[in-house]
Amino acid sequence: MNLHFQTVEQHLKKLNCIDANQIKLNYQYLELLLQVNQKTNLTSITNWEEAVIKHLYDSLMLTEIEDLTKREQILDLGTGAGLPGIPLALAYPEHKIYLMEASKKKAEFLKLAKHKLKLNNTTVLNERAETLGHNAEHRGVYDLVVARAVAELTVLLELAAPFCQRNGLFIAYKGPHFSSELNGANQALRILGMEIHRIVRYELPLSMGARALLIFKKCGDTPPQYPRRPGIPAKRPLR
């Protein structure tokens, strides 16, 4: 058993819903990610233990905080190299996980990971949220939308809300300084038919940082003009 695998096992076995096979698959995913990252820039984190904690452990903290057993159709918005979507797909093999990523380079890696890990429950969407949010096959159909380190909260809400079904959740992974973003999001929440459900703070192992999950619930309809065309949500946030 190599030291890298032991590091994954050491940290992920602390999580209740992760079994030995899922630990092995998460190890294989991270090994593939860091291997491909040597040629294609997918992540700035290259230290193995830091990647285990900041990528795998952080992604999977959601499984400790929210009951996802009935959230069977999940969209990872701006997934990048597959975080948190791929760890969640490994944790819930019966769920349908959609990995949305606008970058063709990163989408190609996601397809490679899907093939290597035999992730038959995942679908890679090489699309922009501003475009796909108006597609009837995706609008208002997801039990859960997640986003990790993608954009400022007001922008994220505009991109995520159209995909959530009524009473569905949108969960934003944030660092410790989220208060000003949340305080500035009241107008966006009102316009988009969303409300804050709860906030959960936690600490990463080995003092690698404070994190928070901002959990929003879809309580109304999102007007059909949202999301606005590509680039506009970031250029003119709803305030």
C-alpha positions, 0 to 999 in steps of 0.5 A: 500500500503506497503512501499516497493511498494511505493519505487518502484513506486516512482523511476520507475514512473520517467521513461516514458515507465513504466505504473502502471501495470509494476510497480506492476510487477517489485515490484513482481519480486524484492520481489521474487528476494530478498526472494529467495536470502535469501537462494540462493546467487543471488545478494549482494544487500539486501537493498530494496531501493538500489535494486530498484535503482541499479537493476530496475531503472538502468536496465530500463534506457535503455528504456529512452535512446534508442528506443527499439520498433523495437528491437523485439528480445533481448538477455540478455547475462549473465543475472544473476538473470534476470537483465536487461532482466526481467525488459525489458521483463516487459516493452516490453511484445510484444518483445521476450527476451532471458535470457542467464545464465551459472549458473544452480542455477541462471537459476532455479531462472529465470524459477521460475520468468518466471512462477510466473510473467507469462513472456510468452515472455521470454526464459531461456537459461542455456548455455555459450555464447562461446557455444551458439554463434556457434548455428545457431538458435542464431548466427546473429539473435538478434536485440539487445544484452545487458550485465550488469556487466558481464565481461571486455569490450573486453571479452564482445564484443567477446561473444556478437558480434556473436549473433548480426544481421547486424545493430543490437546493443550490449549495455554494462552497465558500471560504470563511469571508462569505458574509459580504457576498451573502449580504449583497445577494438579497435582491438576487434571491428575491428576483430569482425565487430563492431563499437562504436555507442554512449556513454550515461552517467547518474546518479542514484538517491540518489547519488547511482553512475554514470553509462554509456551505451556503445552502439555498432553497428554490421557493418560487419561479425564476423569471424566464429571462434569467440567466442573462446572456453569457458574460452579463451576470458577471458584468452586471450582477443583480443587486 
